[in-house]
Amino acid sequence: MTLKEWKINQNIHSFRELAEKLGVNTSRNPARLVQRWVQGDSIPREKHLKIIMRVTDGKVTPNDFIS
């Protein structure tokens, strides 16, 4: 499952809300960071991949970011 699909399934409407849910709201622009992940413009760092897997209960994995 992609992060975009998970975002939709969880009824999350904004990238800001997704950033808060993932706990990456400490970066300079968390909404933009998460937006780049969702759109496939960048791949999260290892520490963020671990957070994403934990928060999504393993539904979104590192392999889901590789196209």
C-alpha positions as CSV (number, residue, x, y, z in Angstrom):
1,M,0.0,0.0,0.0
2,T,1.3,3.4,-0.8
3,L,1.4,6.3,1.7
4,K,-1.1,8.1,-0.6
5,E,-3.5,5.1,-0.4
6,W,-3.0,4.9,3.4
7,K,-3.7,8.6,3.7
8,I,-7.0,8.3,1.8
9,N,-8.0,5.1,3.8
10,Q,-7.4,7.0,7.1
11,N,-9.5,9.9,5.9
12,I,-6.6,12.3,6.3
13,H,-7.3,15.4,4.3
14,S,-4.1,17.5,4.4
15,F,-0.3,16.9,4.3
16,R,0.0,18.8,7.5
17,E,-2.4,16.4,9.3
18,L,-0.4,13.4,7.8
19,A,2.8,14.9,9.0
20,E,1.4,15.3,12.6
21,K,0.1,11.7,12.5
22,L,3.5,10.4,11.4
23,G,5.3,12.6,14.0
24,V,7.5,14.4,11.5
25,N,6.2,17.8,12.4
26,T,9.6,18.8,13.8
27,S,11.1,19.4,10.4
28,R,11.3,22.9,8.9
29,N,8.3,22.3,6.6
30,P,6.7,19.0,7.6
31,A,3.7,19.3,5.2
32,R,6.0,19.8,2.2
33,L,8.3,16.9,3.3
34,V,5.3,14.5,3.5
35,Q,3.9,15.8,0.3
36,R,7.1,14.9,-1.5
37,W,6.9,11.4,-0.1
38,V,3.3,10.9,-1.1
39,Q,3.9,12.2,-4.6
40,G,7.0,10.1,-5.1
41,D,9.3,13.0,-5.4
42,S,11.6,11.7,-2.6
43,I,12.0,8.7,-0.4
44,P,11.9,9.0,3.4
45,R,15.1,8.5,5.3
46,E,15.5,5.3,7.3
47,K,14.3,6.8,10.6
48,H,11.2,8.1,8.9
49,L,10.6,4.8,7.1
50,K,10.6,3.1,10.5
51,I,8.1,5.6,11.8
52,I,5.8,5.2,8.8
53,M,5.9,1.4,9.2
54,R,5.0,1.7,12.9
55,V,2.2,4.2,12.5
56,T,0.7,2.4,9.5
57,D,0.9,-1.0,11.3
58,G,3.1,-2.3,8.6
59,K,0.7,-1.5,5.8
60,V,3.3,1.0,4.2
61,T,6.7,-0.5,3.9
62,P,10.0,0.8,2.4
63,N,9.3,-1.3,-0.7
64,D,6.2,0.8,-1.3
65,F,8.3,3.8,-2.0
66,I,10.2,2.1,-4.8
67,S,8.5,2.2,-8.2
